[in-house]
Amino acid sequence: MQTVKLSNGMEMPMVGIGVYQVPDAAQCEQSVLDAFEAGYRLVDTAEGYMNEEAVGSALKKSGLNRDEVFITSKIWITNFGYEKTKRAYDAALKRLDMEYMDLVLLHQSLSDYYGAWRALEELYKAGRIRAIGVSNFYPERLTDLCMNAEIKPMVNQIECHPFLQRETDLECAKHFGVQLEAWAPFAEAGRGIFTNEILNCISKKYGKTVAQVILRWNVQRGVVVIPKSVHKERIEENINIFDFTLTDEDMTAIAALDTGHTEIIDHYDWKIAEFLNTVKGRE
Ligand SMILES: NC(=O)c1ccc[n+]([C@@H]2O[C@H](COP(=O)([O-])OP(=O)(O)OC[C@H]3O[C@@H](n4cnc5c(N)ncnc54)[C@H](OP(=O)(O)O)[C@@H]3O)[C@@H](O)[C@H]2O)c1
């Protein structure tokens, strides 16, 4: 598995499995087990996905050692704030039945994320989390946090796929030494992504699938990807991207697909901010 070095020197796998929208415990556990068997070592869950327990039990059943895997979870905004975030981290560890997490992210740039960040900094300095980061922080929020925090986030996880390529986010992240991680690398299977003509044309050239071309493209840009699937054959397909290289010409052709806007969630929309603030986390 190809890895990338985070700003604190820690190695992060370039491909992981995401488990958003897999609330069924047995199905989540099976996906993670299939992923481990296929060679994945990174799992991306969150307090809000209601499946941290299943991720923890999959690790136990896999027979892998804790230090062989990279476990990410996220703190939801109702648990932001210095004291609340520290408590929420302990509660998440209990659900995972683990002693530590490899990466903890603040799920949104909303509510008291500065207080929450100070809690993560403290947990990190105490050696209780291996790396800390944020999610859905757009360039101006990321810059602000990087300019004011004692420890800069090591990772920023944002929506990123061929229709929303995030070049400015990439530039900003590189400037501050933050690793970008792409959520919804397949645009959640929307916008006709798997039947797109340009992507199909490139995939045929290499005898690979469109899914593999999409993931390869992001990995070649230096972006970590965490595709979600509950199908074993797709899970295997999605990690099998290290035996071909897209040319500059392919990369340019894919660059032309960028629309610069989301069709999943617009964090600049005040109604979305209002809605997210009504979503409850876990106790
Ligand atoms: N930080 C955040 O705010 C945030 C938000 C959203 C997601 N995430 C993270 O990012 C991960 C990935 O994003 P996502 O789950 O939203 O969407 P995604 O990975 O872009 O797309 C998942 C969809 O693609 C399908 N799929 C997977 N592999 C395929 C393949 N090889 N061929 C055809 N279809 C395929 C899946 O179907 P099947 O499952 O039926 O195979 C599912 O419908 C999440 O699971 C989560 O960990 C984070």
The ligand as a Gaussian input file, in Angstrom:
#p B3LYP/6-31G(d) Opt

LIG

0 1
 N      -16.219000      14.211000       6.309000
 C      -17.401000      14.222000       5.758000
 O      -18.199000      15.157000       5.938000
 C      -17.787000      13.070000       4.892000
 C      -18.953000      13.137000       4.106000
 C      -19.266000      12.053000       3.311000
 C      -18.430000      10.938000       3.278000
 N      -17.319000      10.897000       4.068000
 C      -16.414000       9.721000       4.071000
 O      -16.020000       9.428000       2.739000
 C      -16.382000       8.080000       2.413000
 C      -16.710000       7.951000       0.943000
 O      -17.720000       8.845000       0.545000
 P      -19.227000       8.393000       0.254000
 O      -19.492000       7.114000       0.933000
 O      -20.097000       9.524000       0.597000
 O      -19.311000       8.227000      -1.322000
 P      -18.391000       7.579000      -2.489000
 O      -17.313000       6.752000      -1.914000
 O      -18.060000       8.662000      -3.432000
 O      -19.442000       6.673000      -3.250000
 C      -20.011000       5.531000      -2.700000
 C      -20.966000       4.966000      -3.744000
 O      -20.217000       4.410000      -4.843000
 C      -20.572000       3.044000      -5.021000
 N      -19.346000       2.331000      -5.426000
 C      -18.255000       2.071000      -4.664000
 N      -17.312000       1.461000      -5.388000
 C      -17.804000       1.302000      -6.635000
 C      -17.282000       0.726000      -7.811000
 N      -16.063000       0.211000      -7.870000
 N      -18.089000       0.717000      -8.923000
 C      -19.321000       1.264000      -8.880000
 N      -19.879000       1.831000      -7.781000
 C      -19.100000       1.854000      -6.665000
 C      -21.115000       2.587000      -3.691000
 O      -22.040000       1.533000      -3.837000
 P      -21.972000       0.155000      -2.977000
 O      -21.682000       0.489000      -1.542000
 O      -23.369000      -0.388000      -3.172000
 O      -20.918000      -0.683000      -3.621000
 C      -21.838000       3.849000      -3.207000
 O      -23.096000       3.974000      -3.825000
 C      -17.578000       7.822000       3.352000
 O      -17.918000       6.457000       3.452000
 C      -17.093000       8.463000       4.610000
 O      -16.164000       7.621000       5.265000
 C      -16.982000      11.950000       4.866000

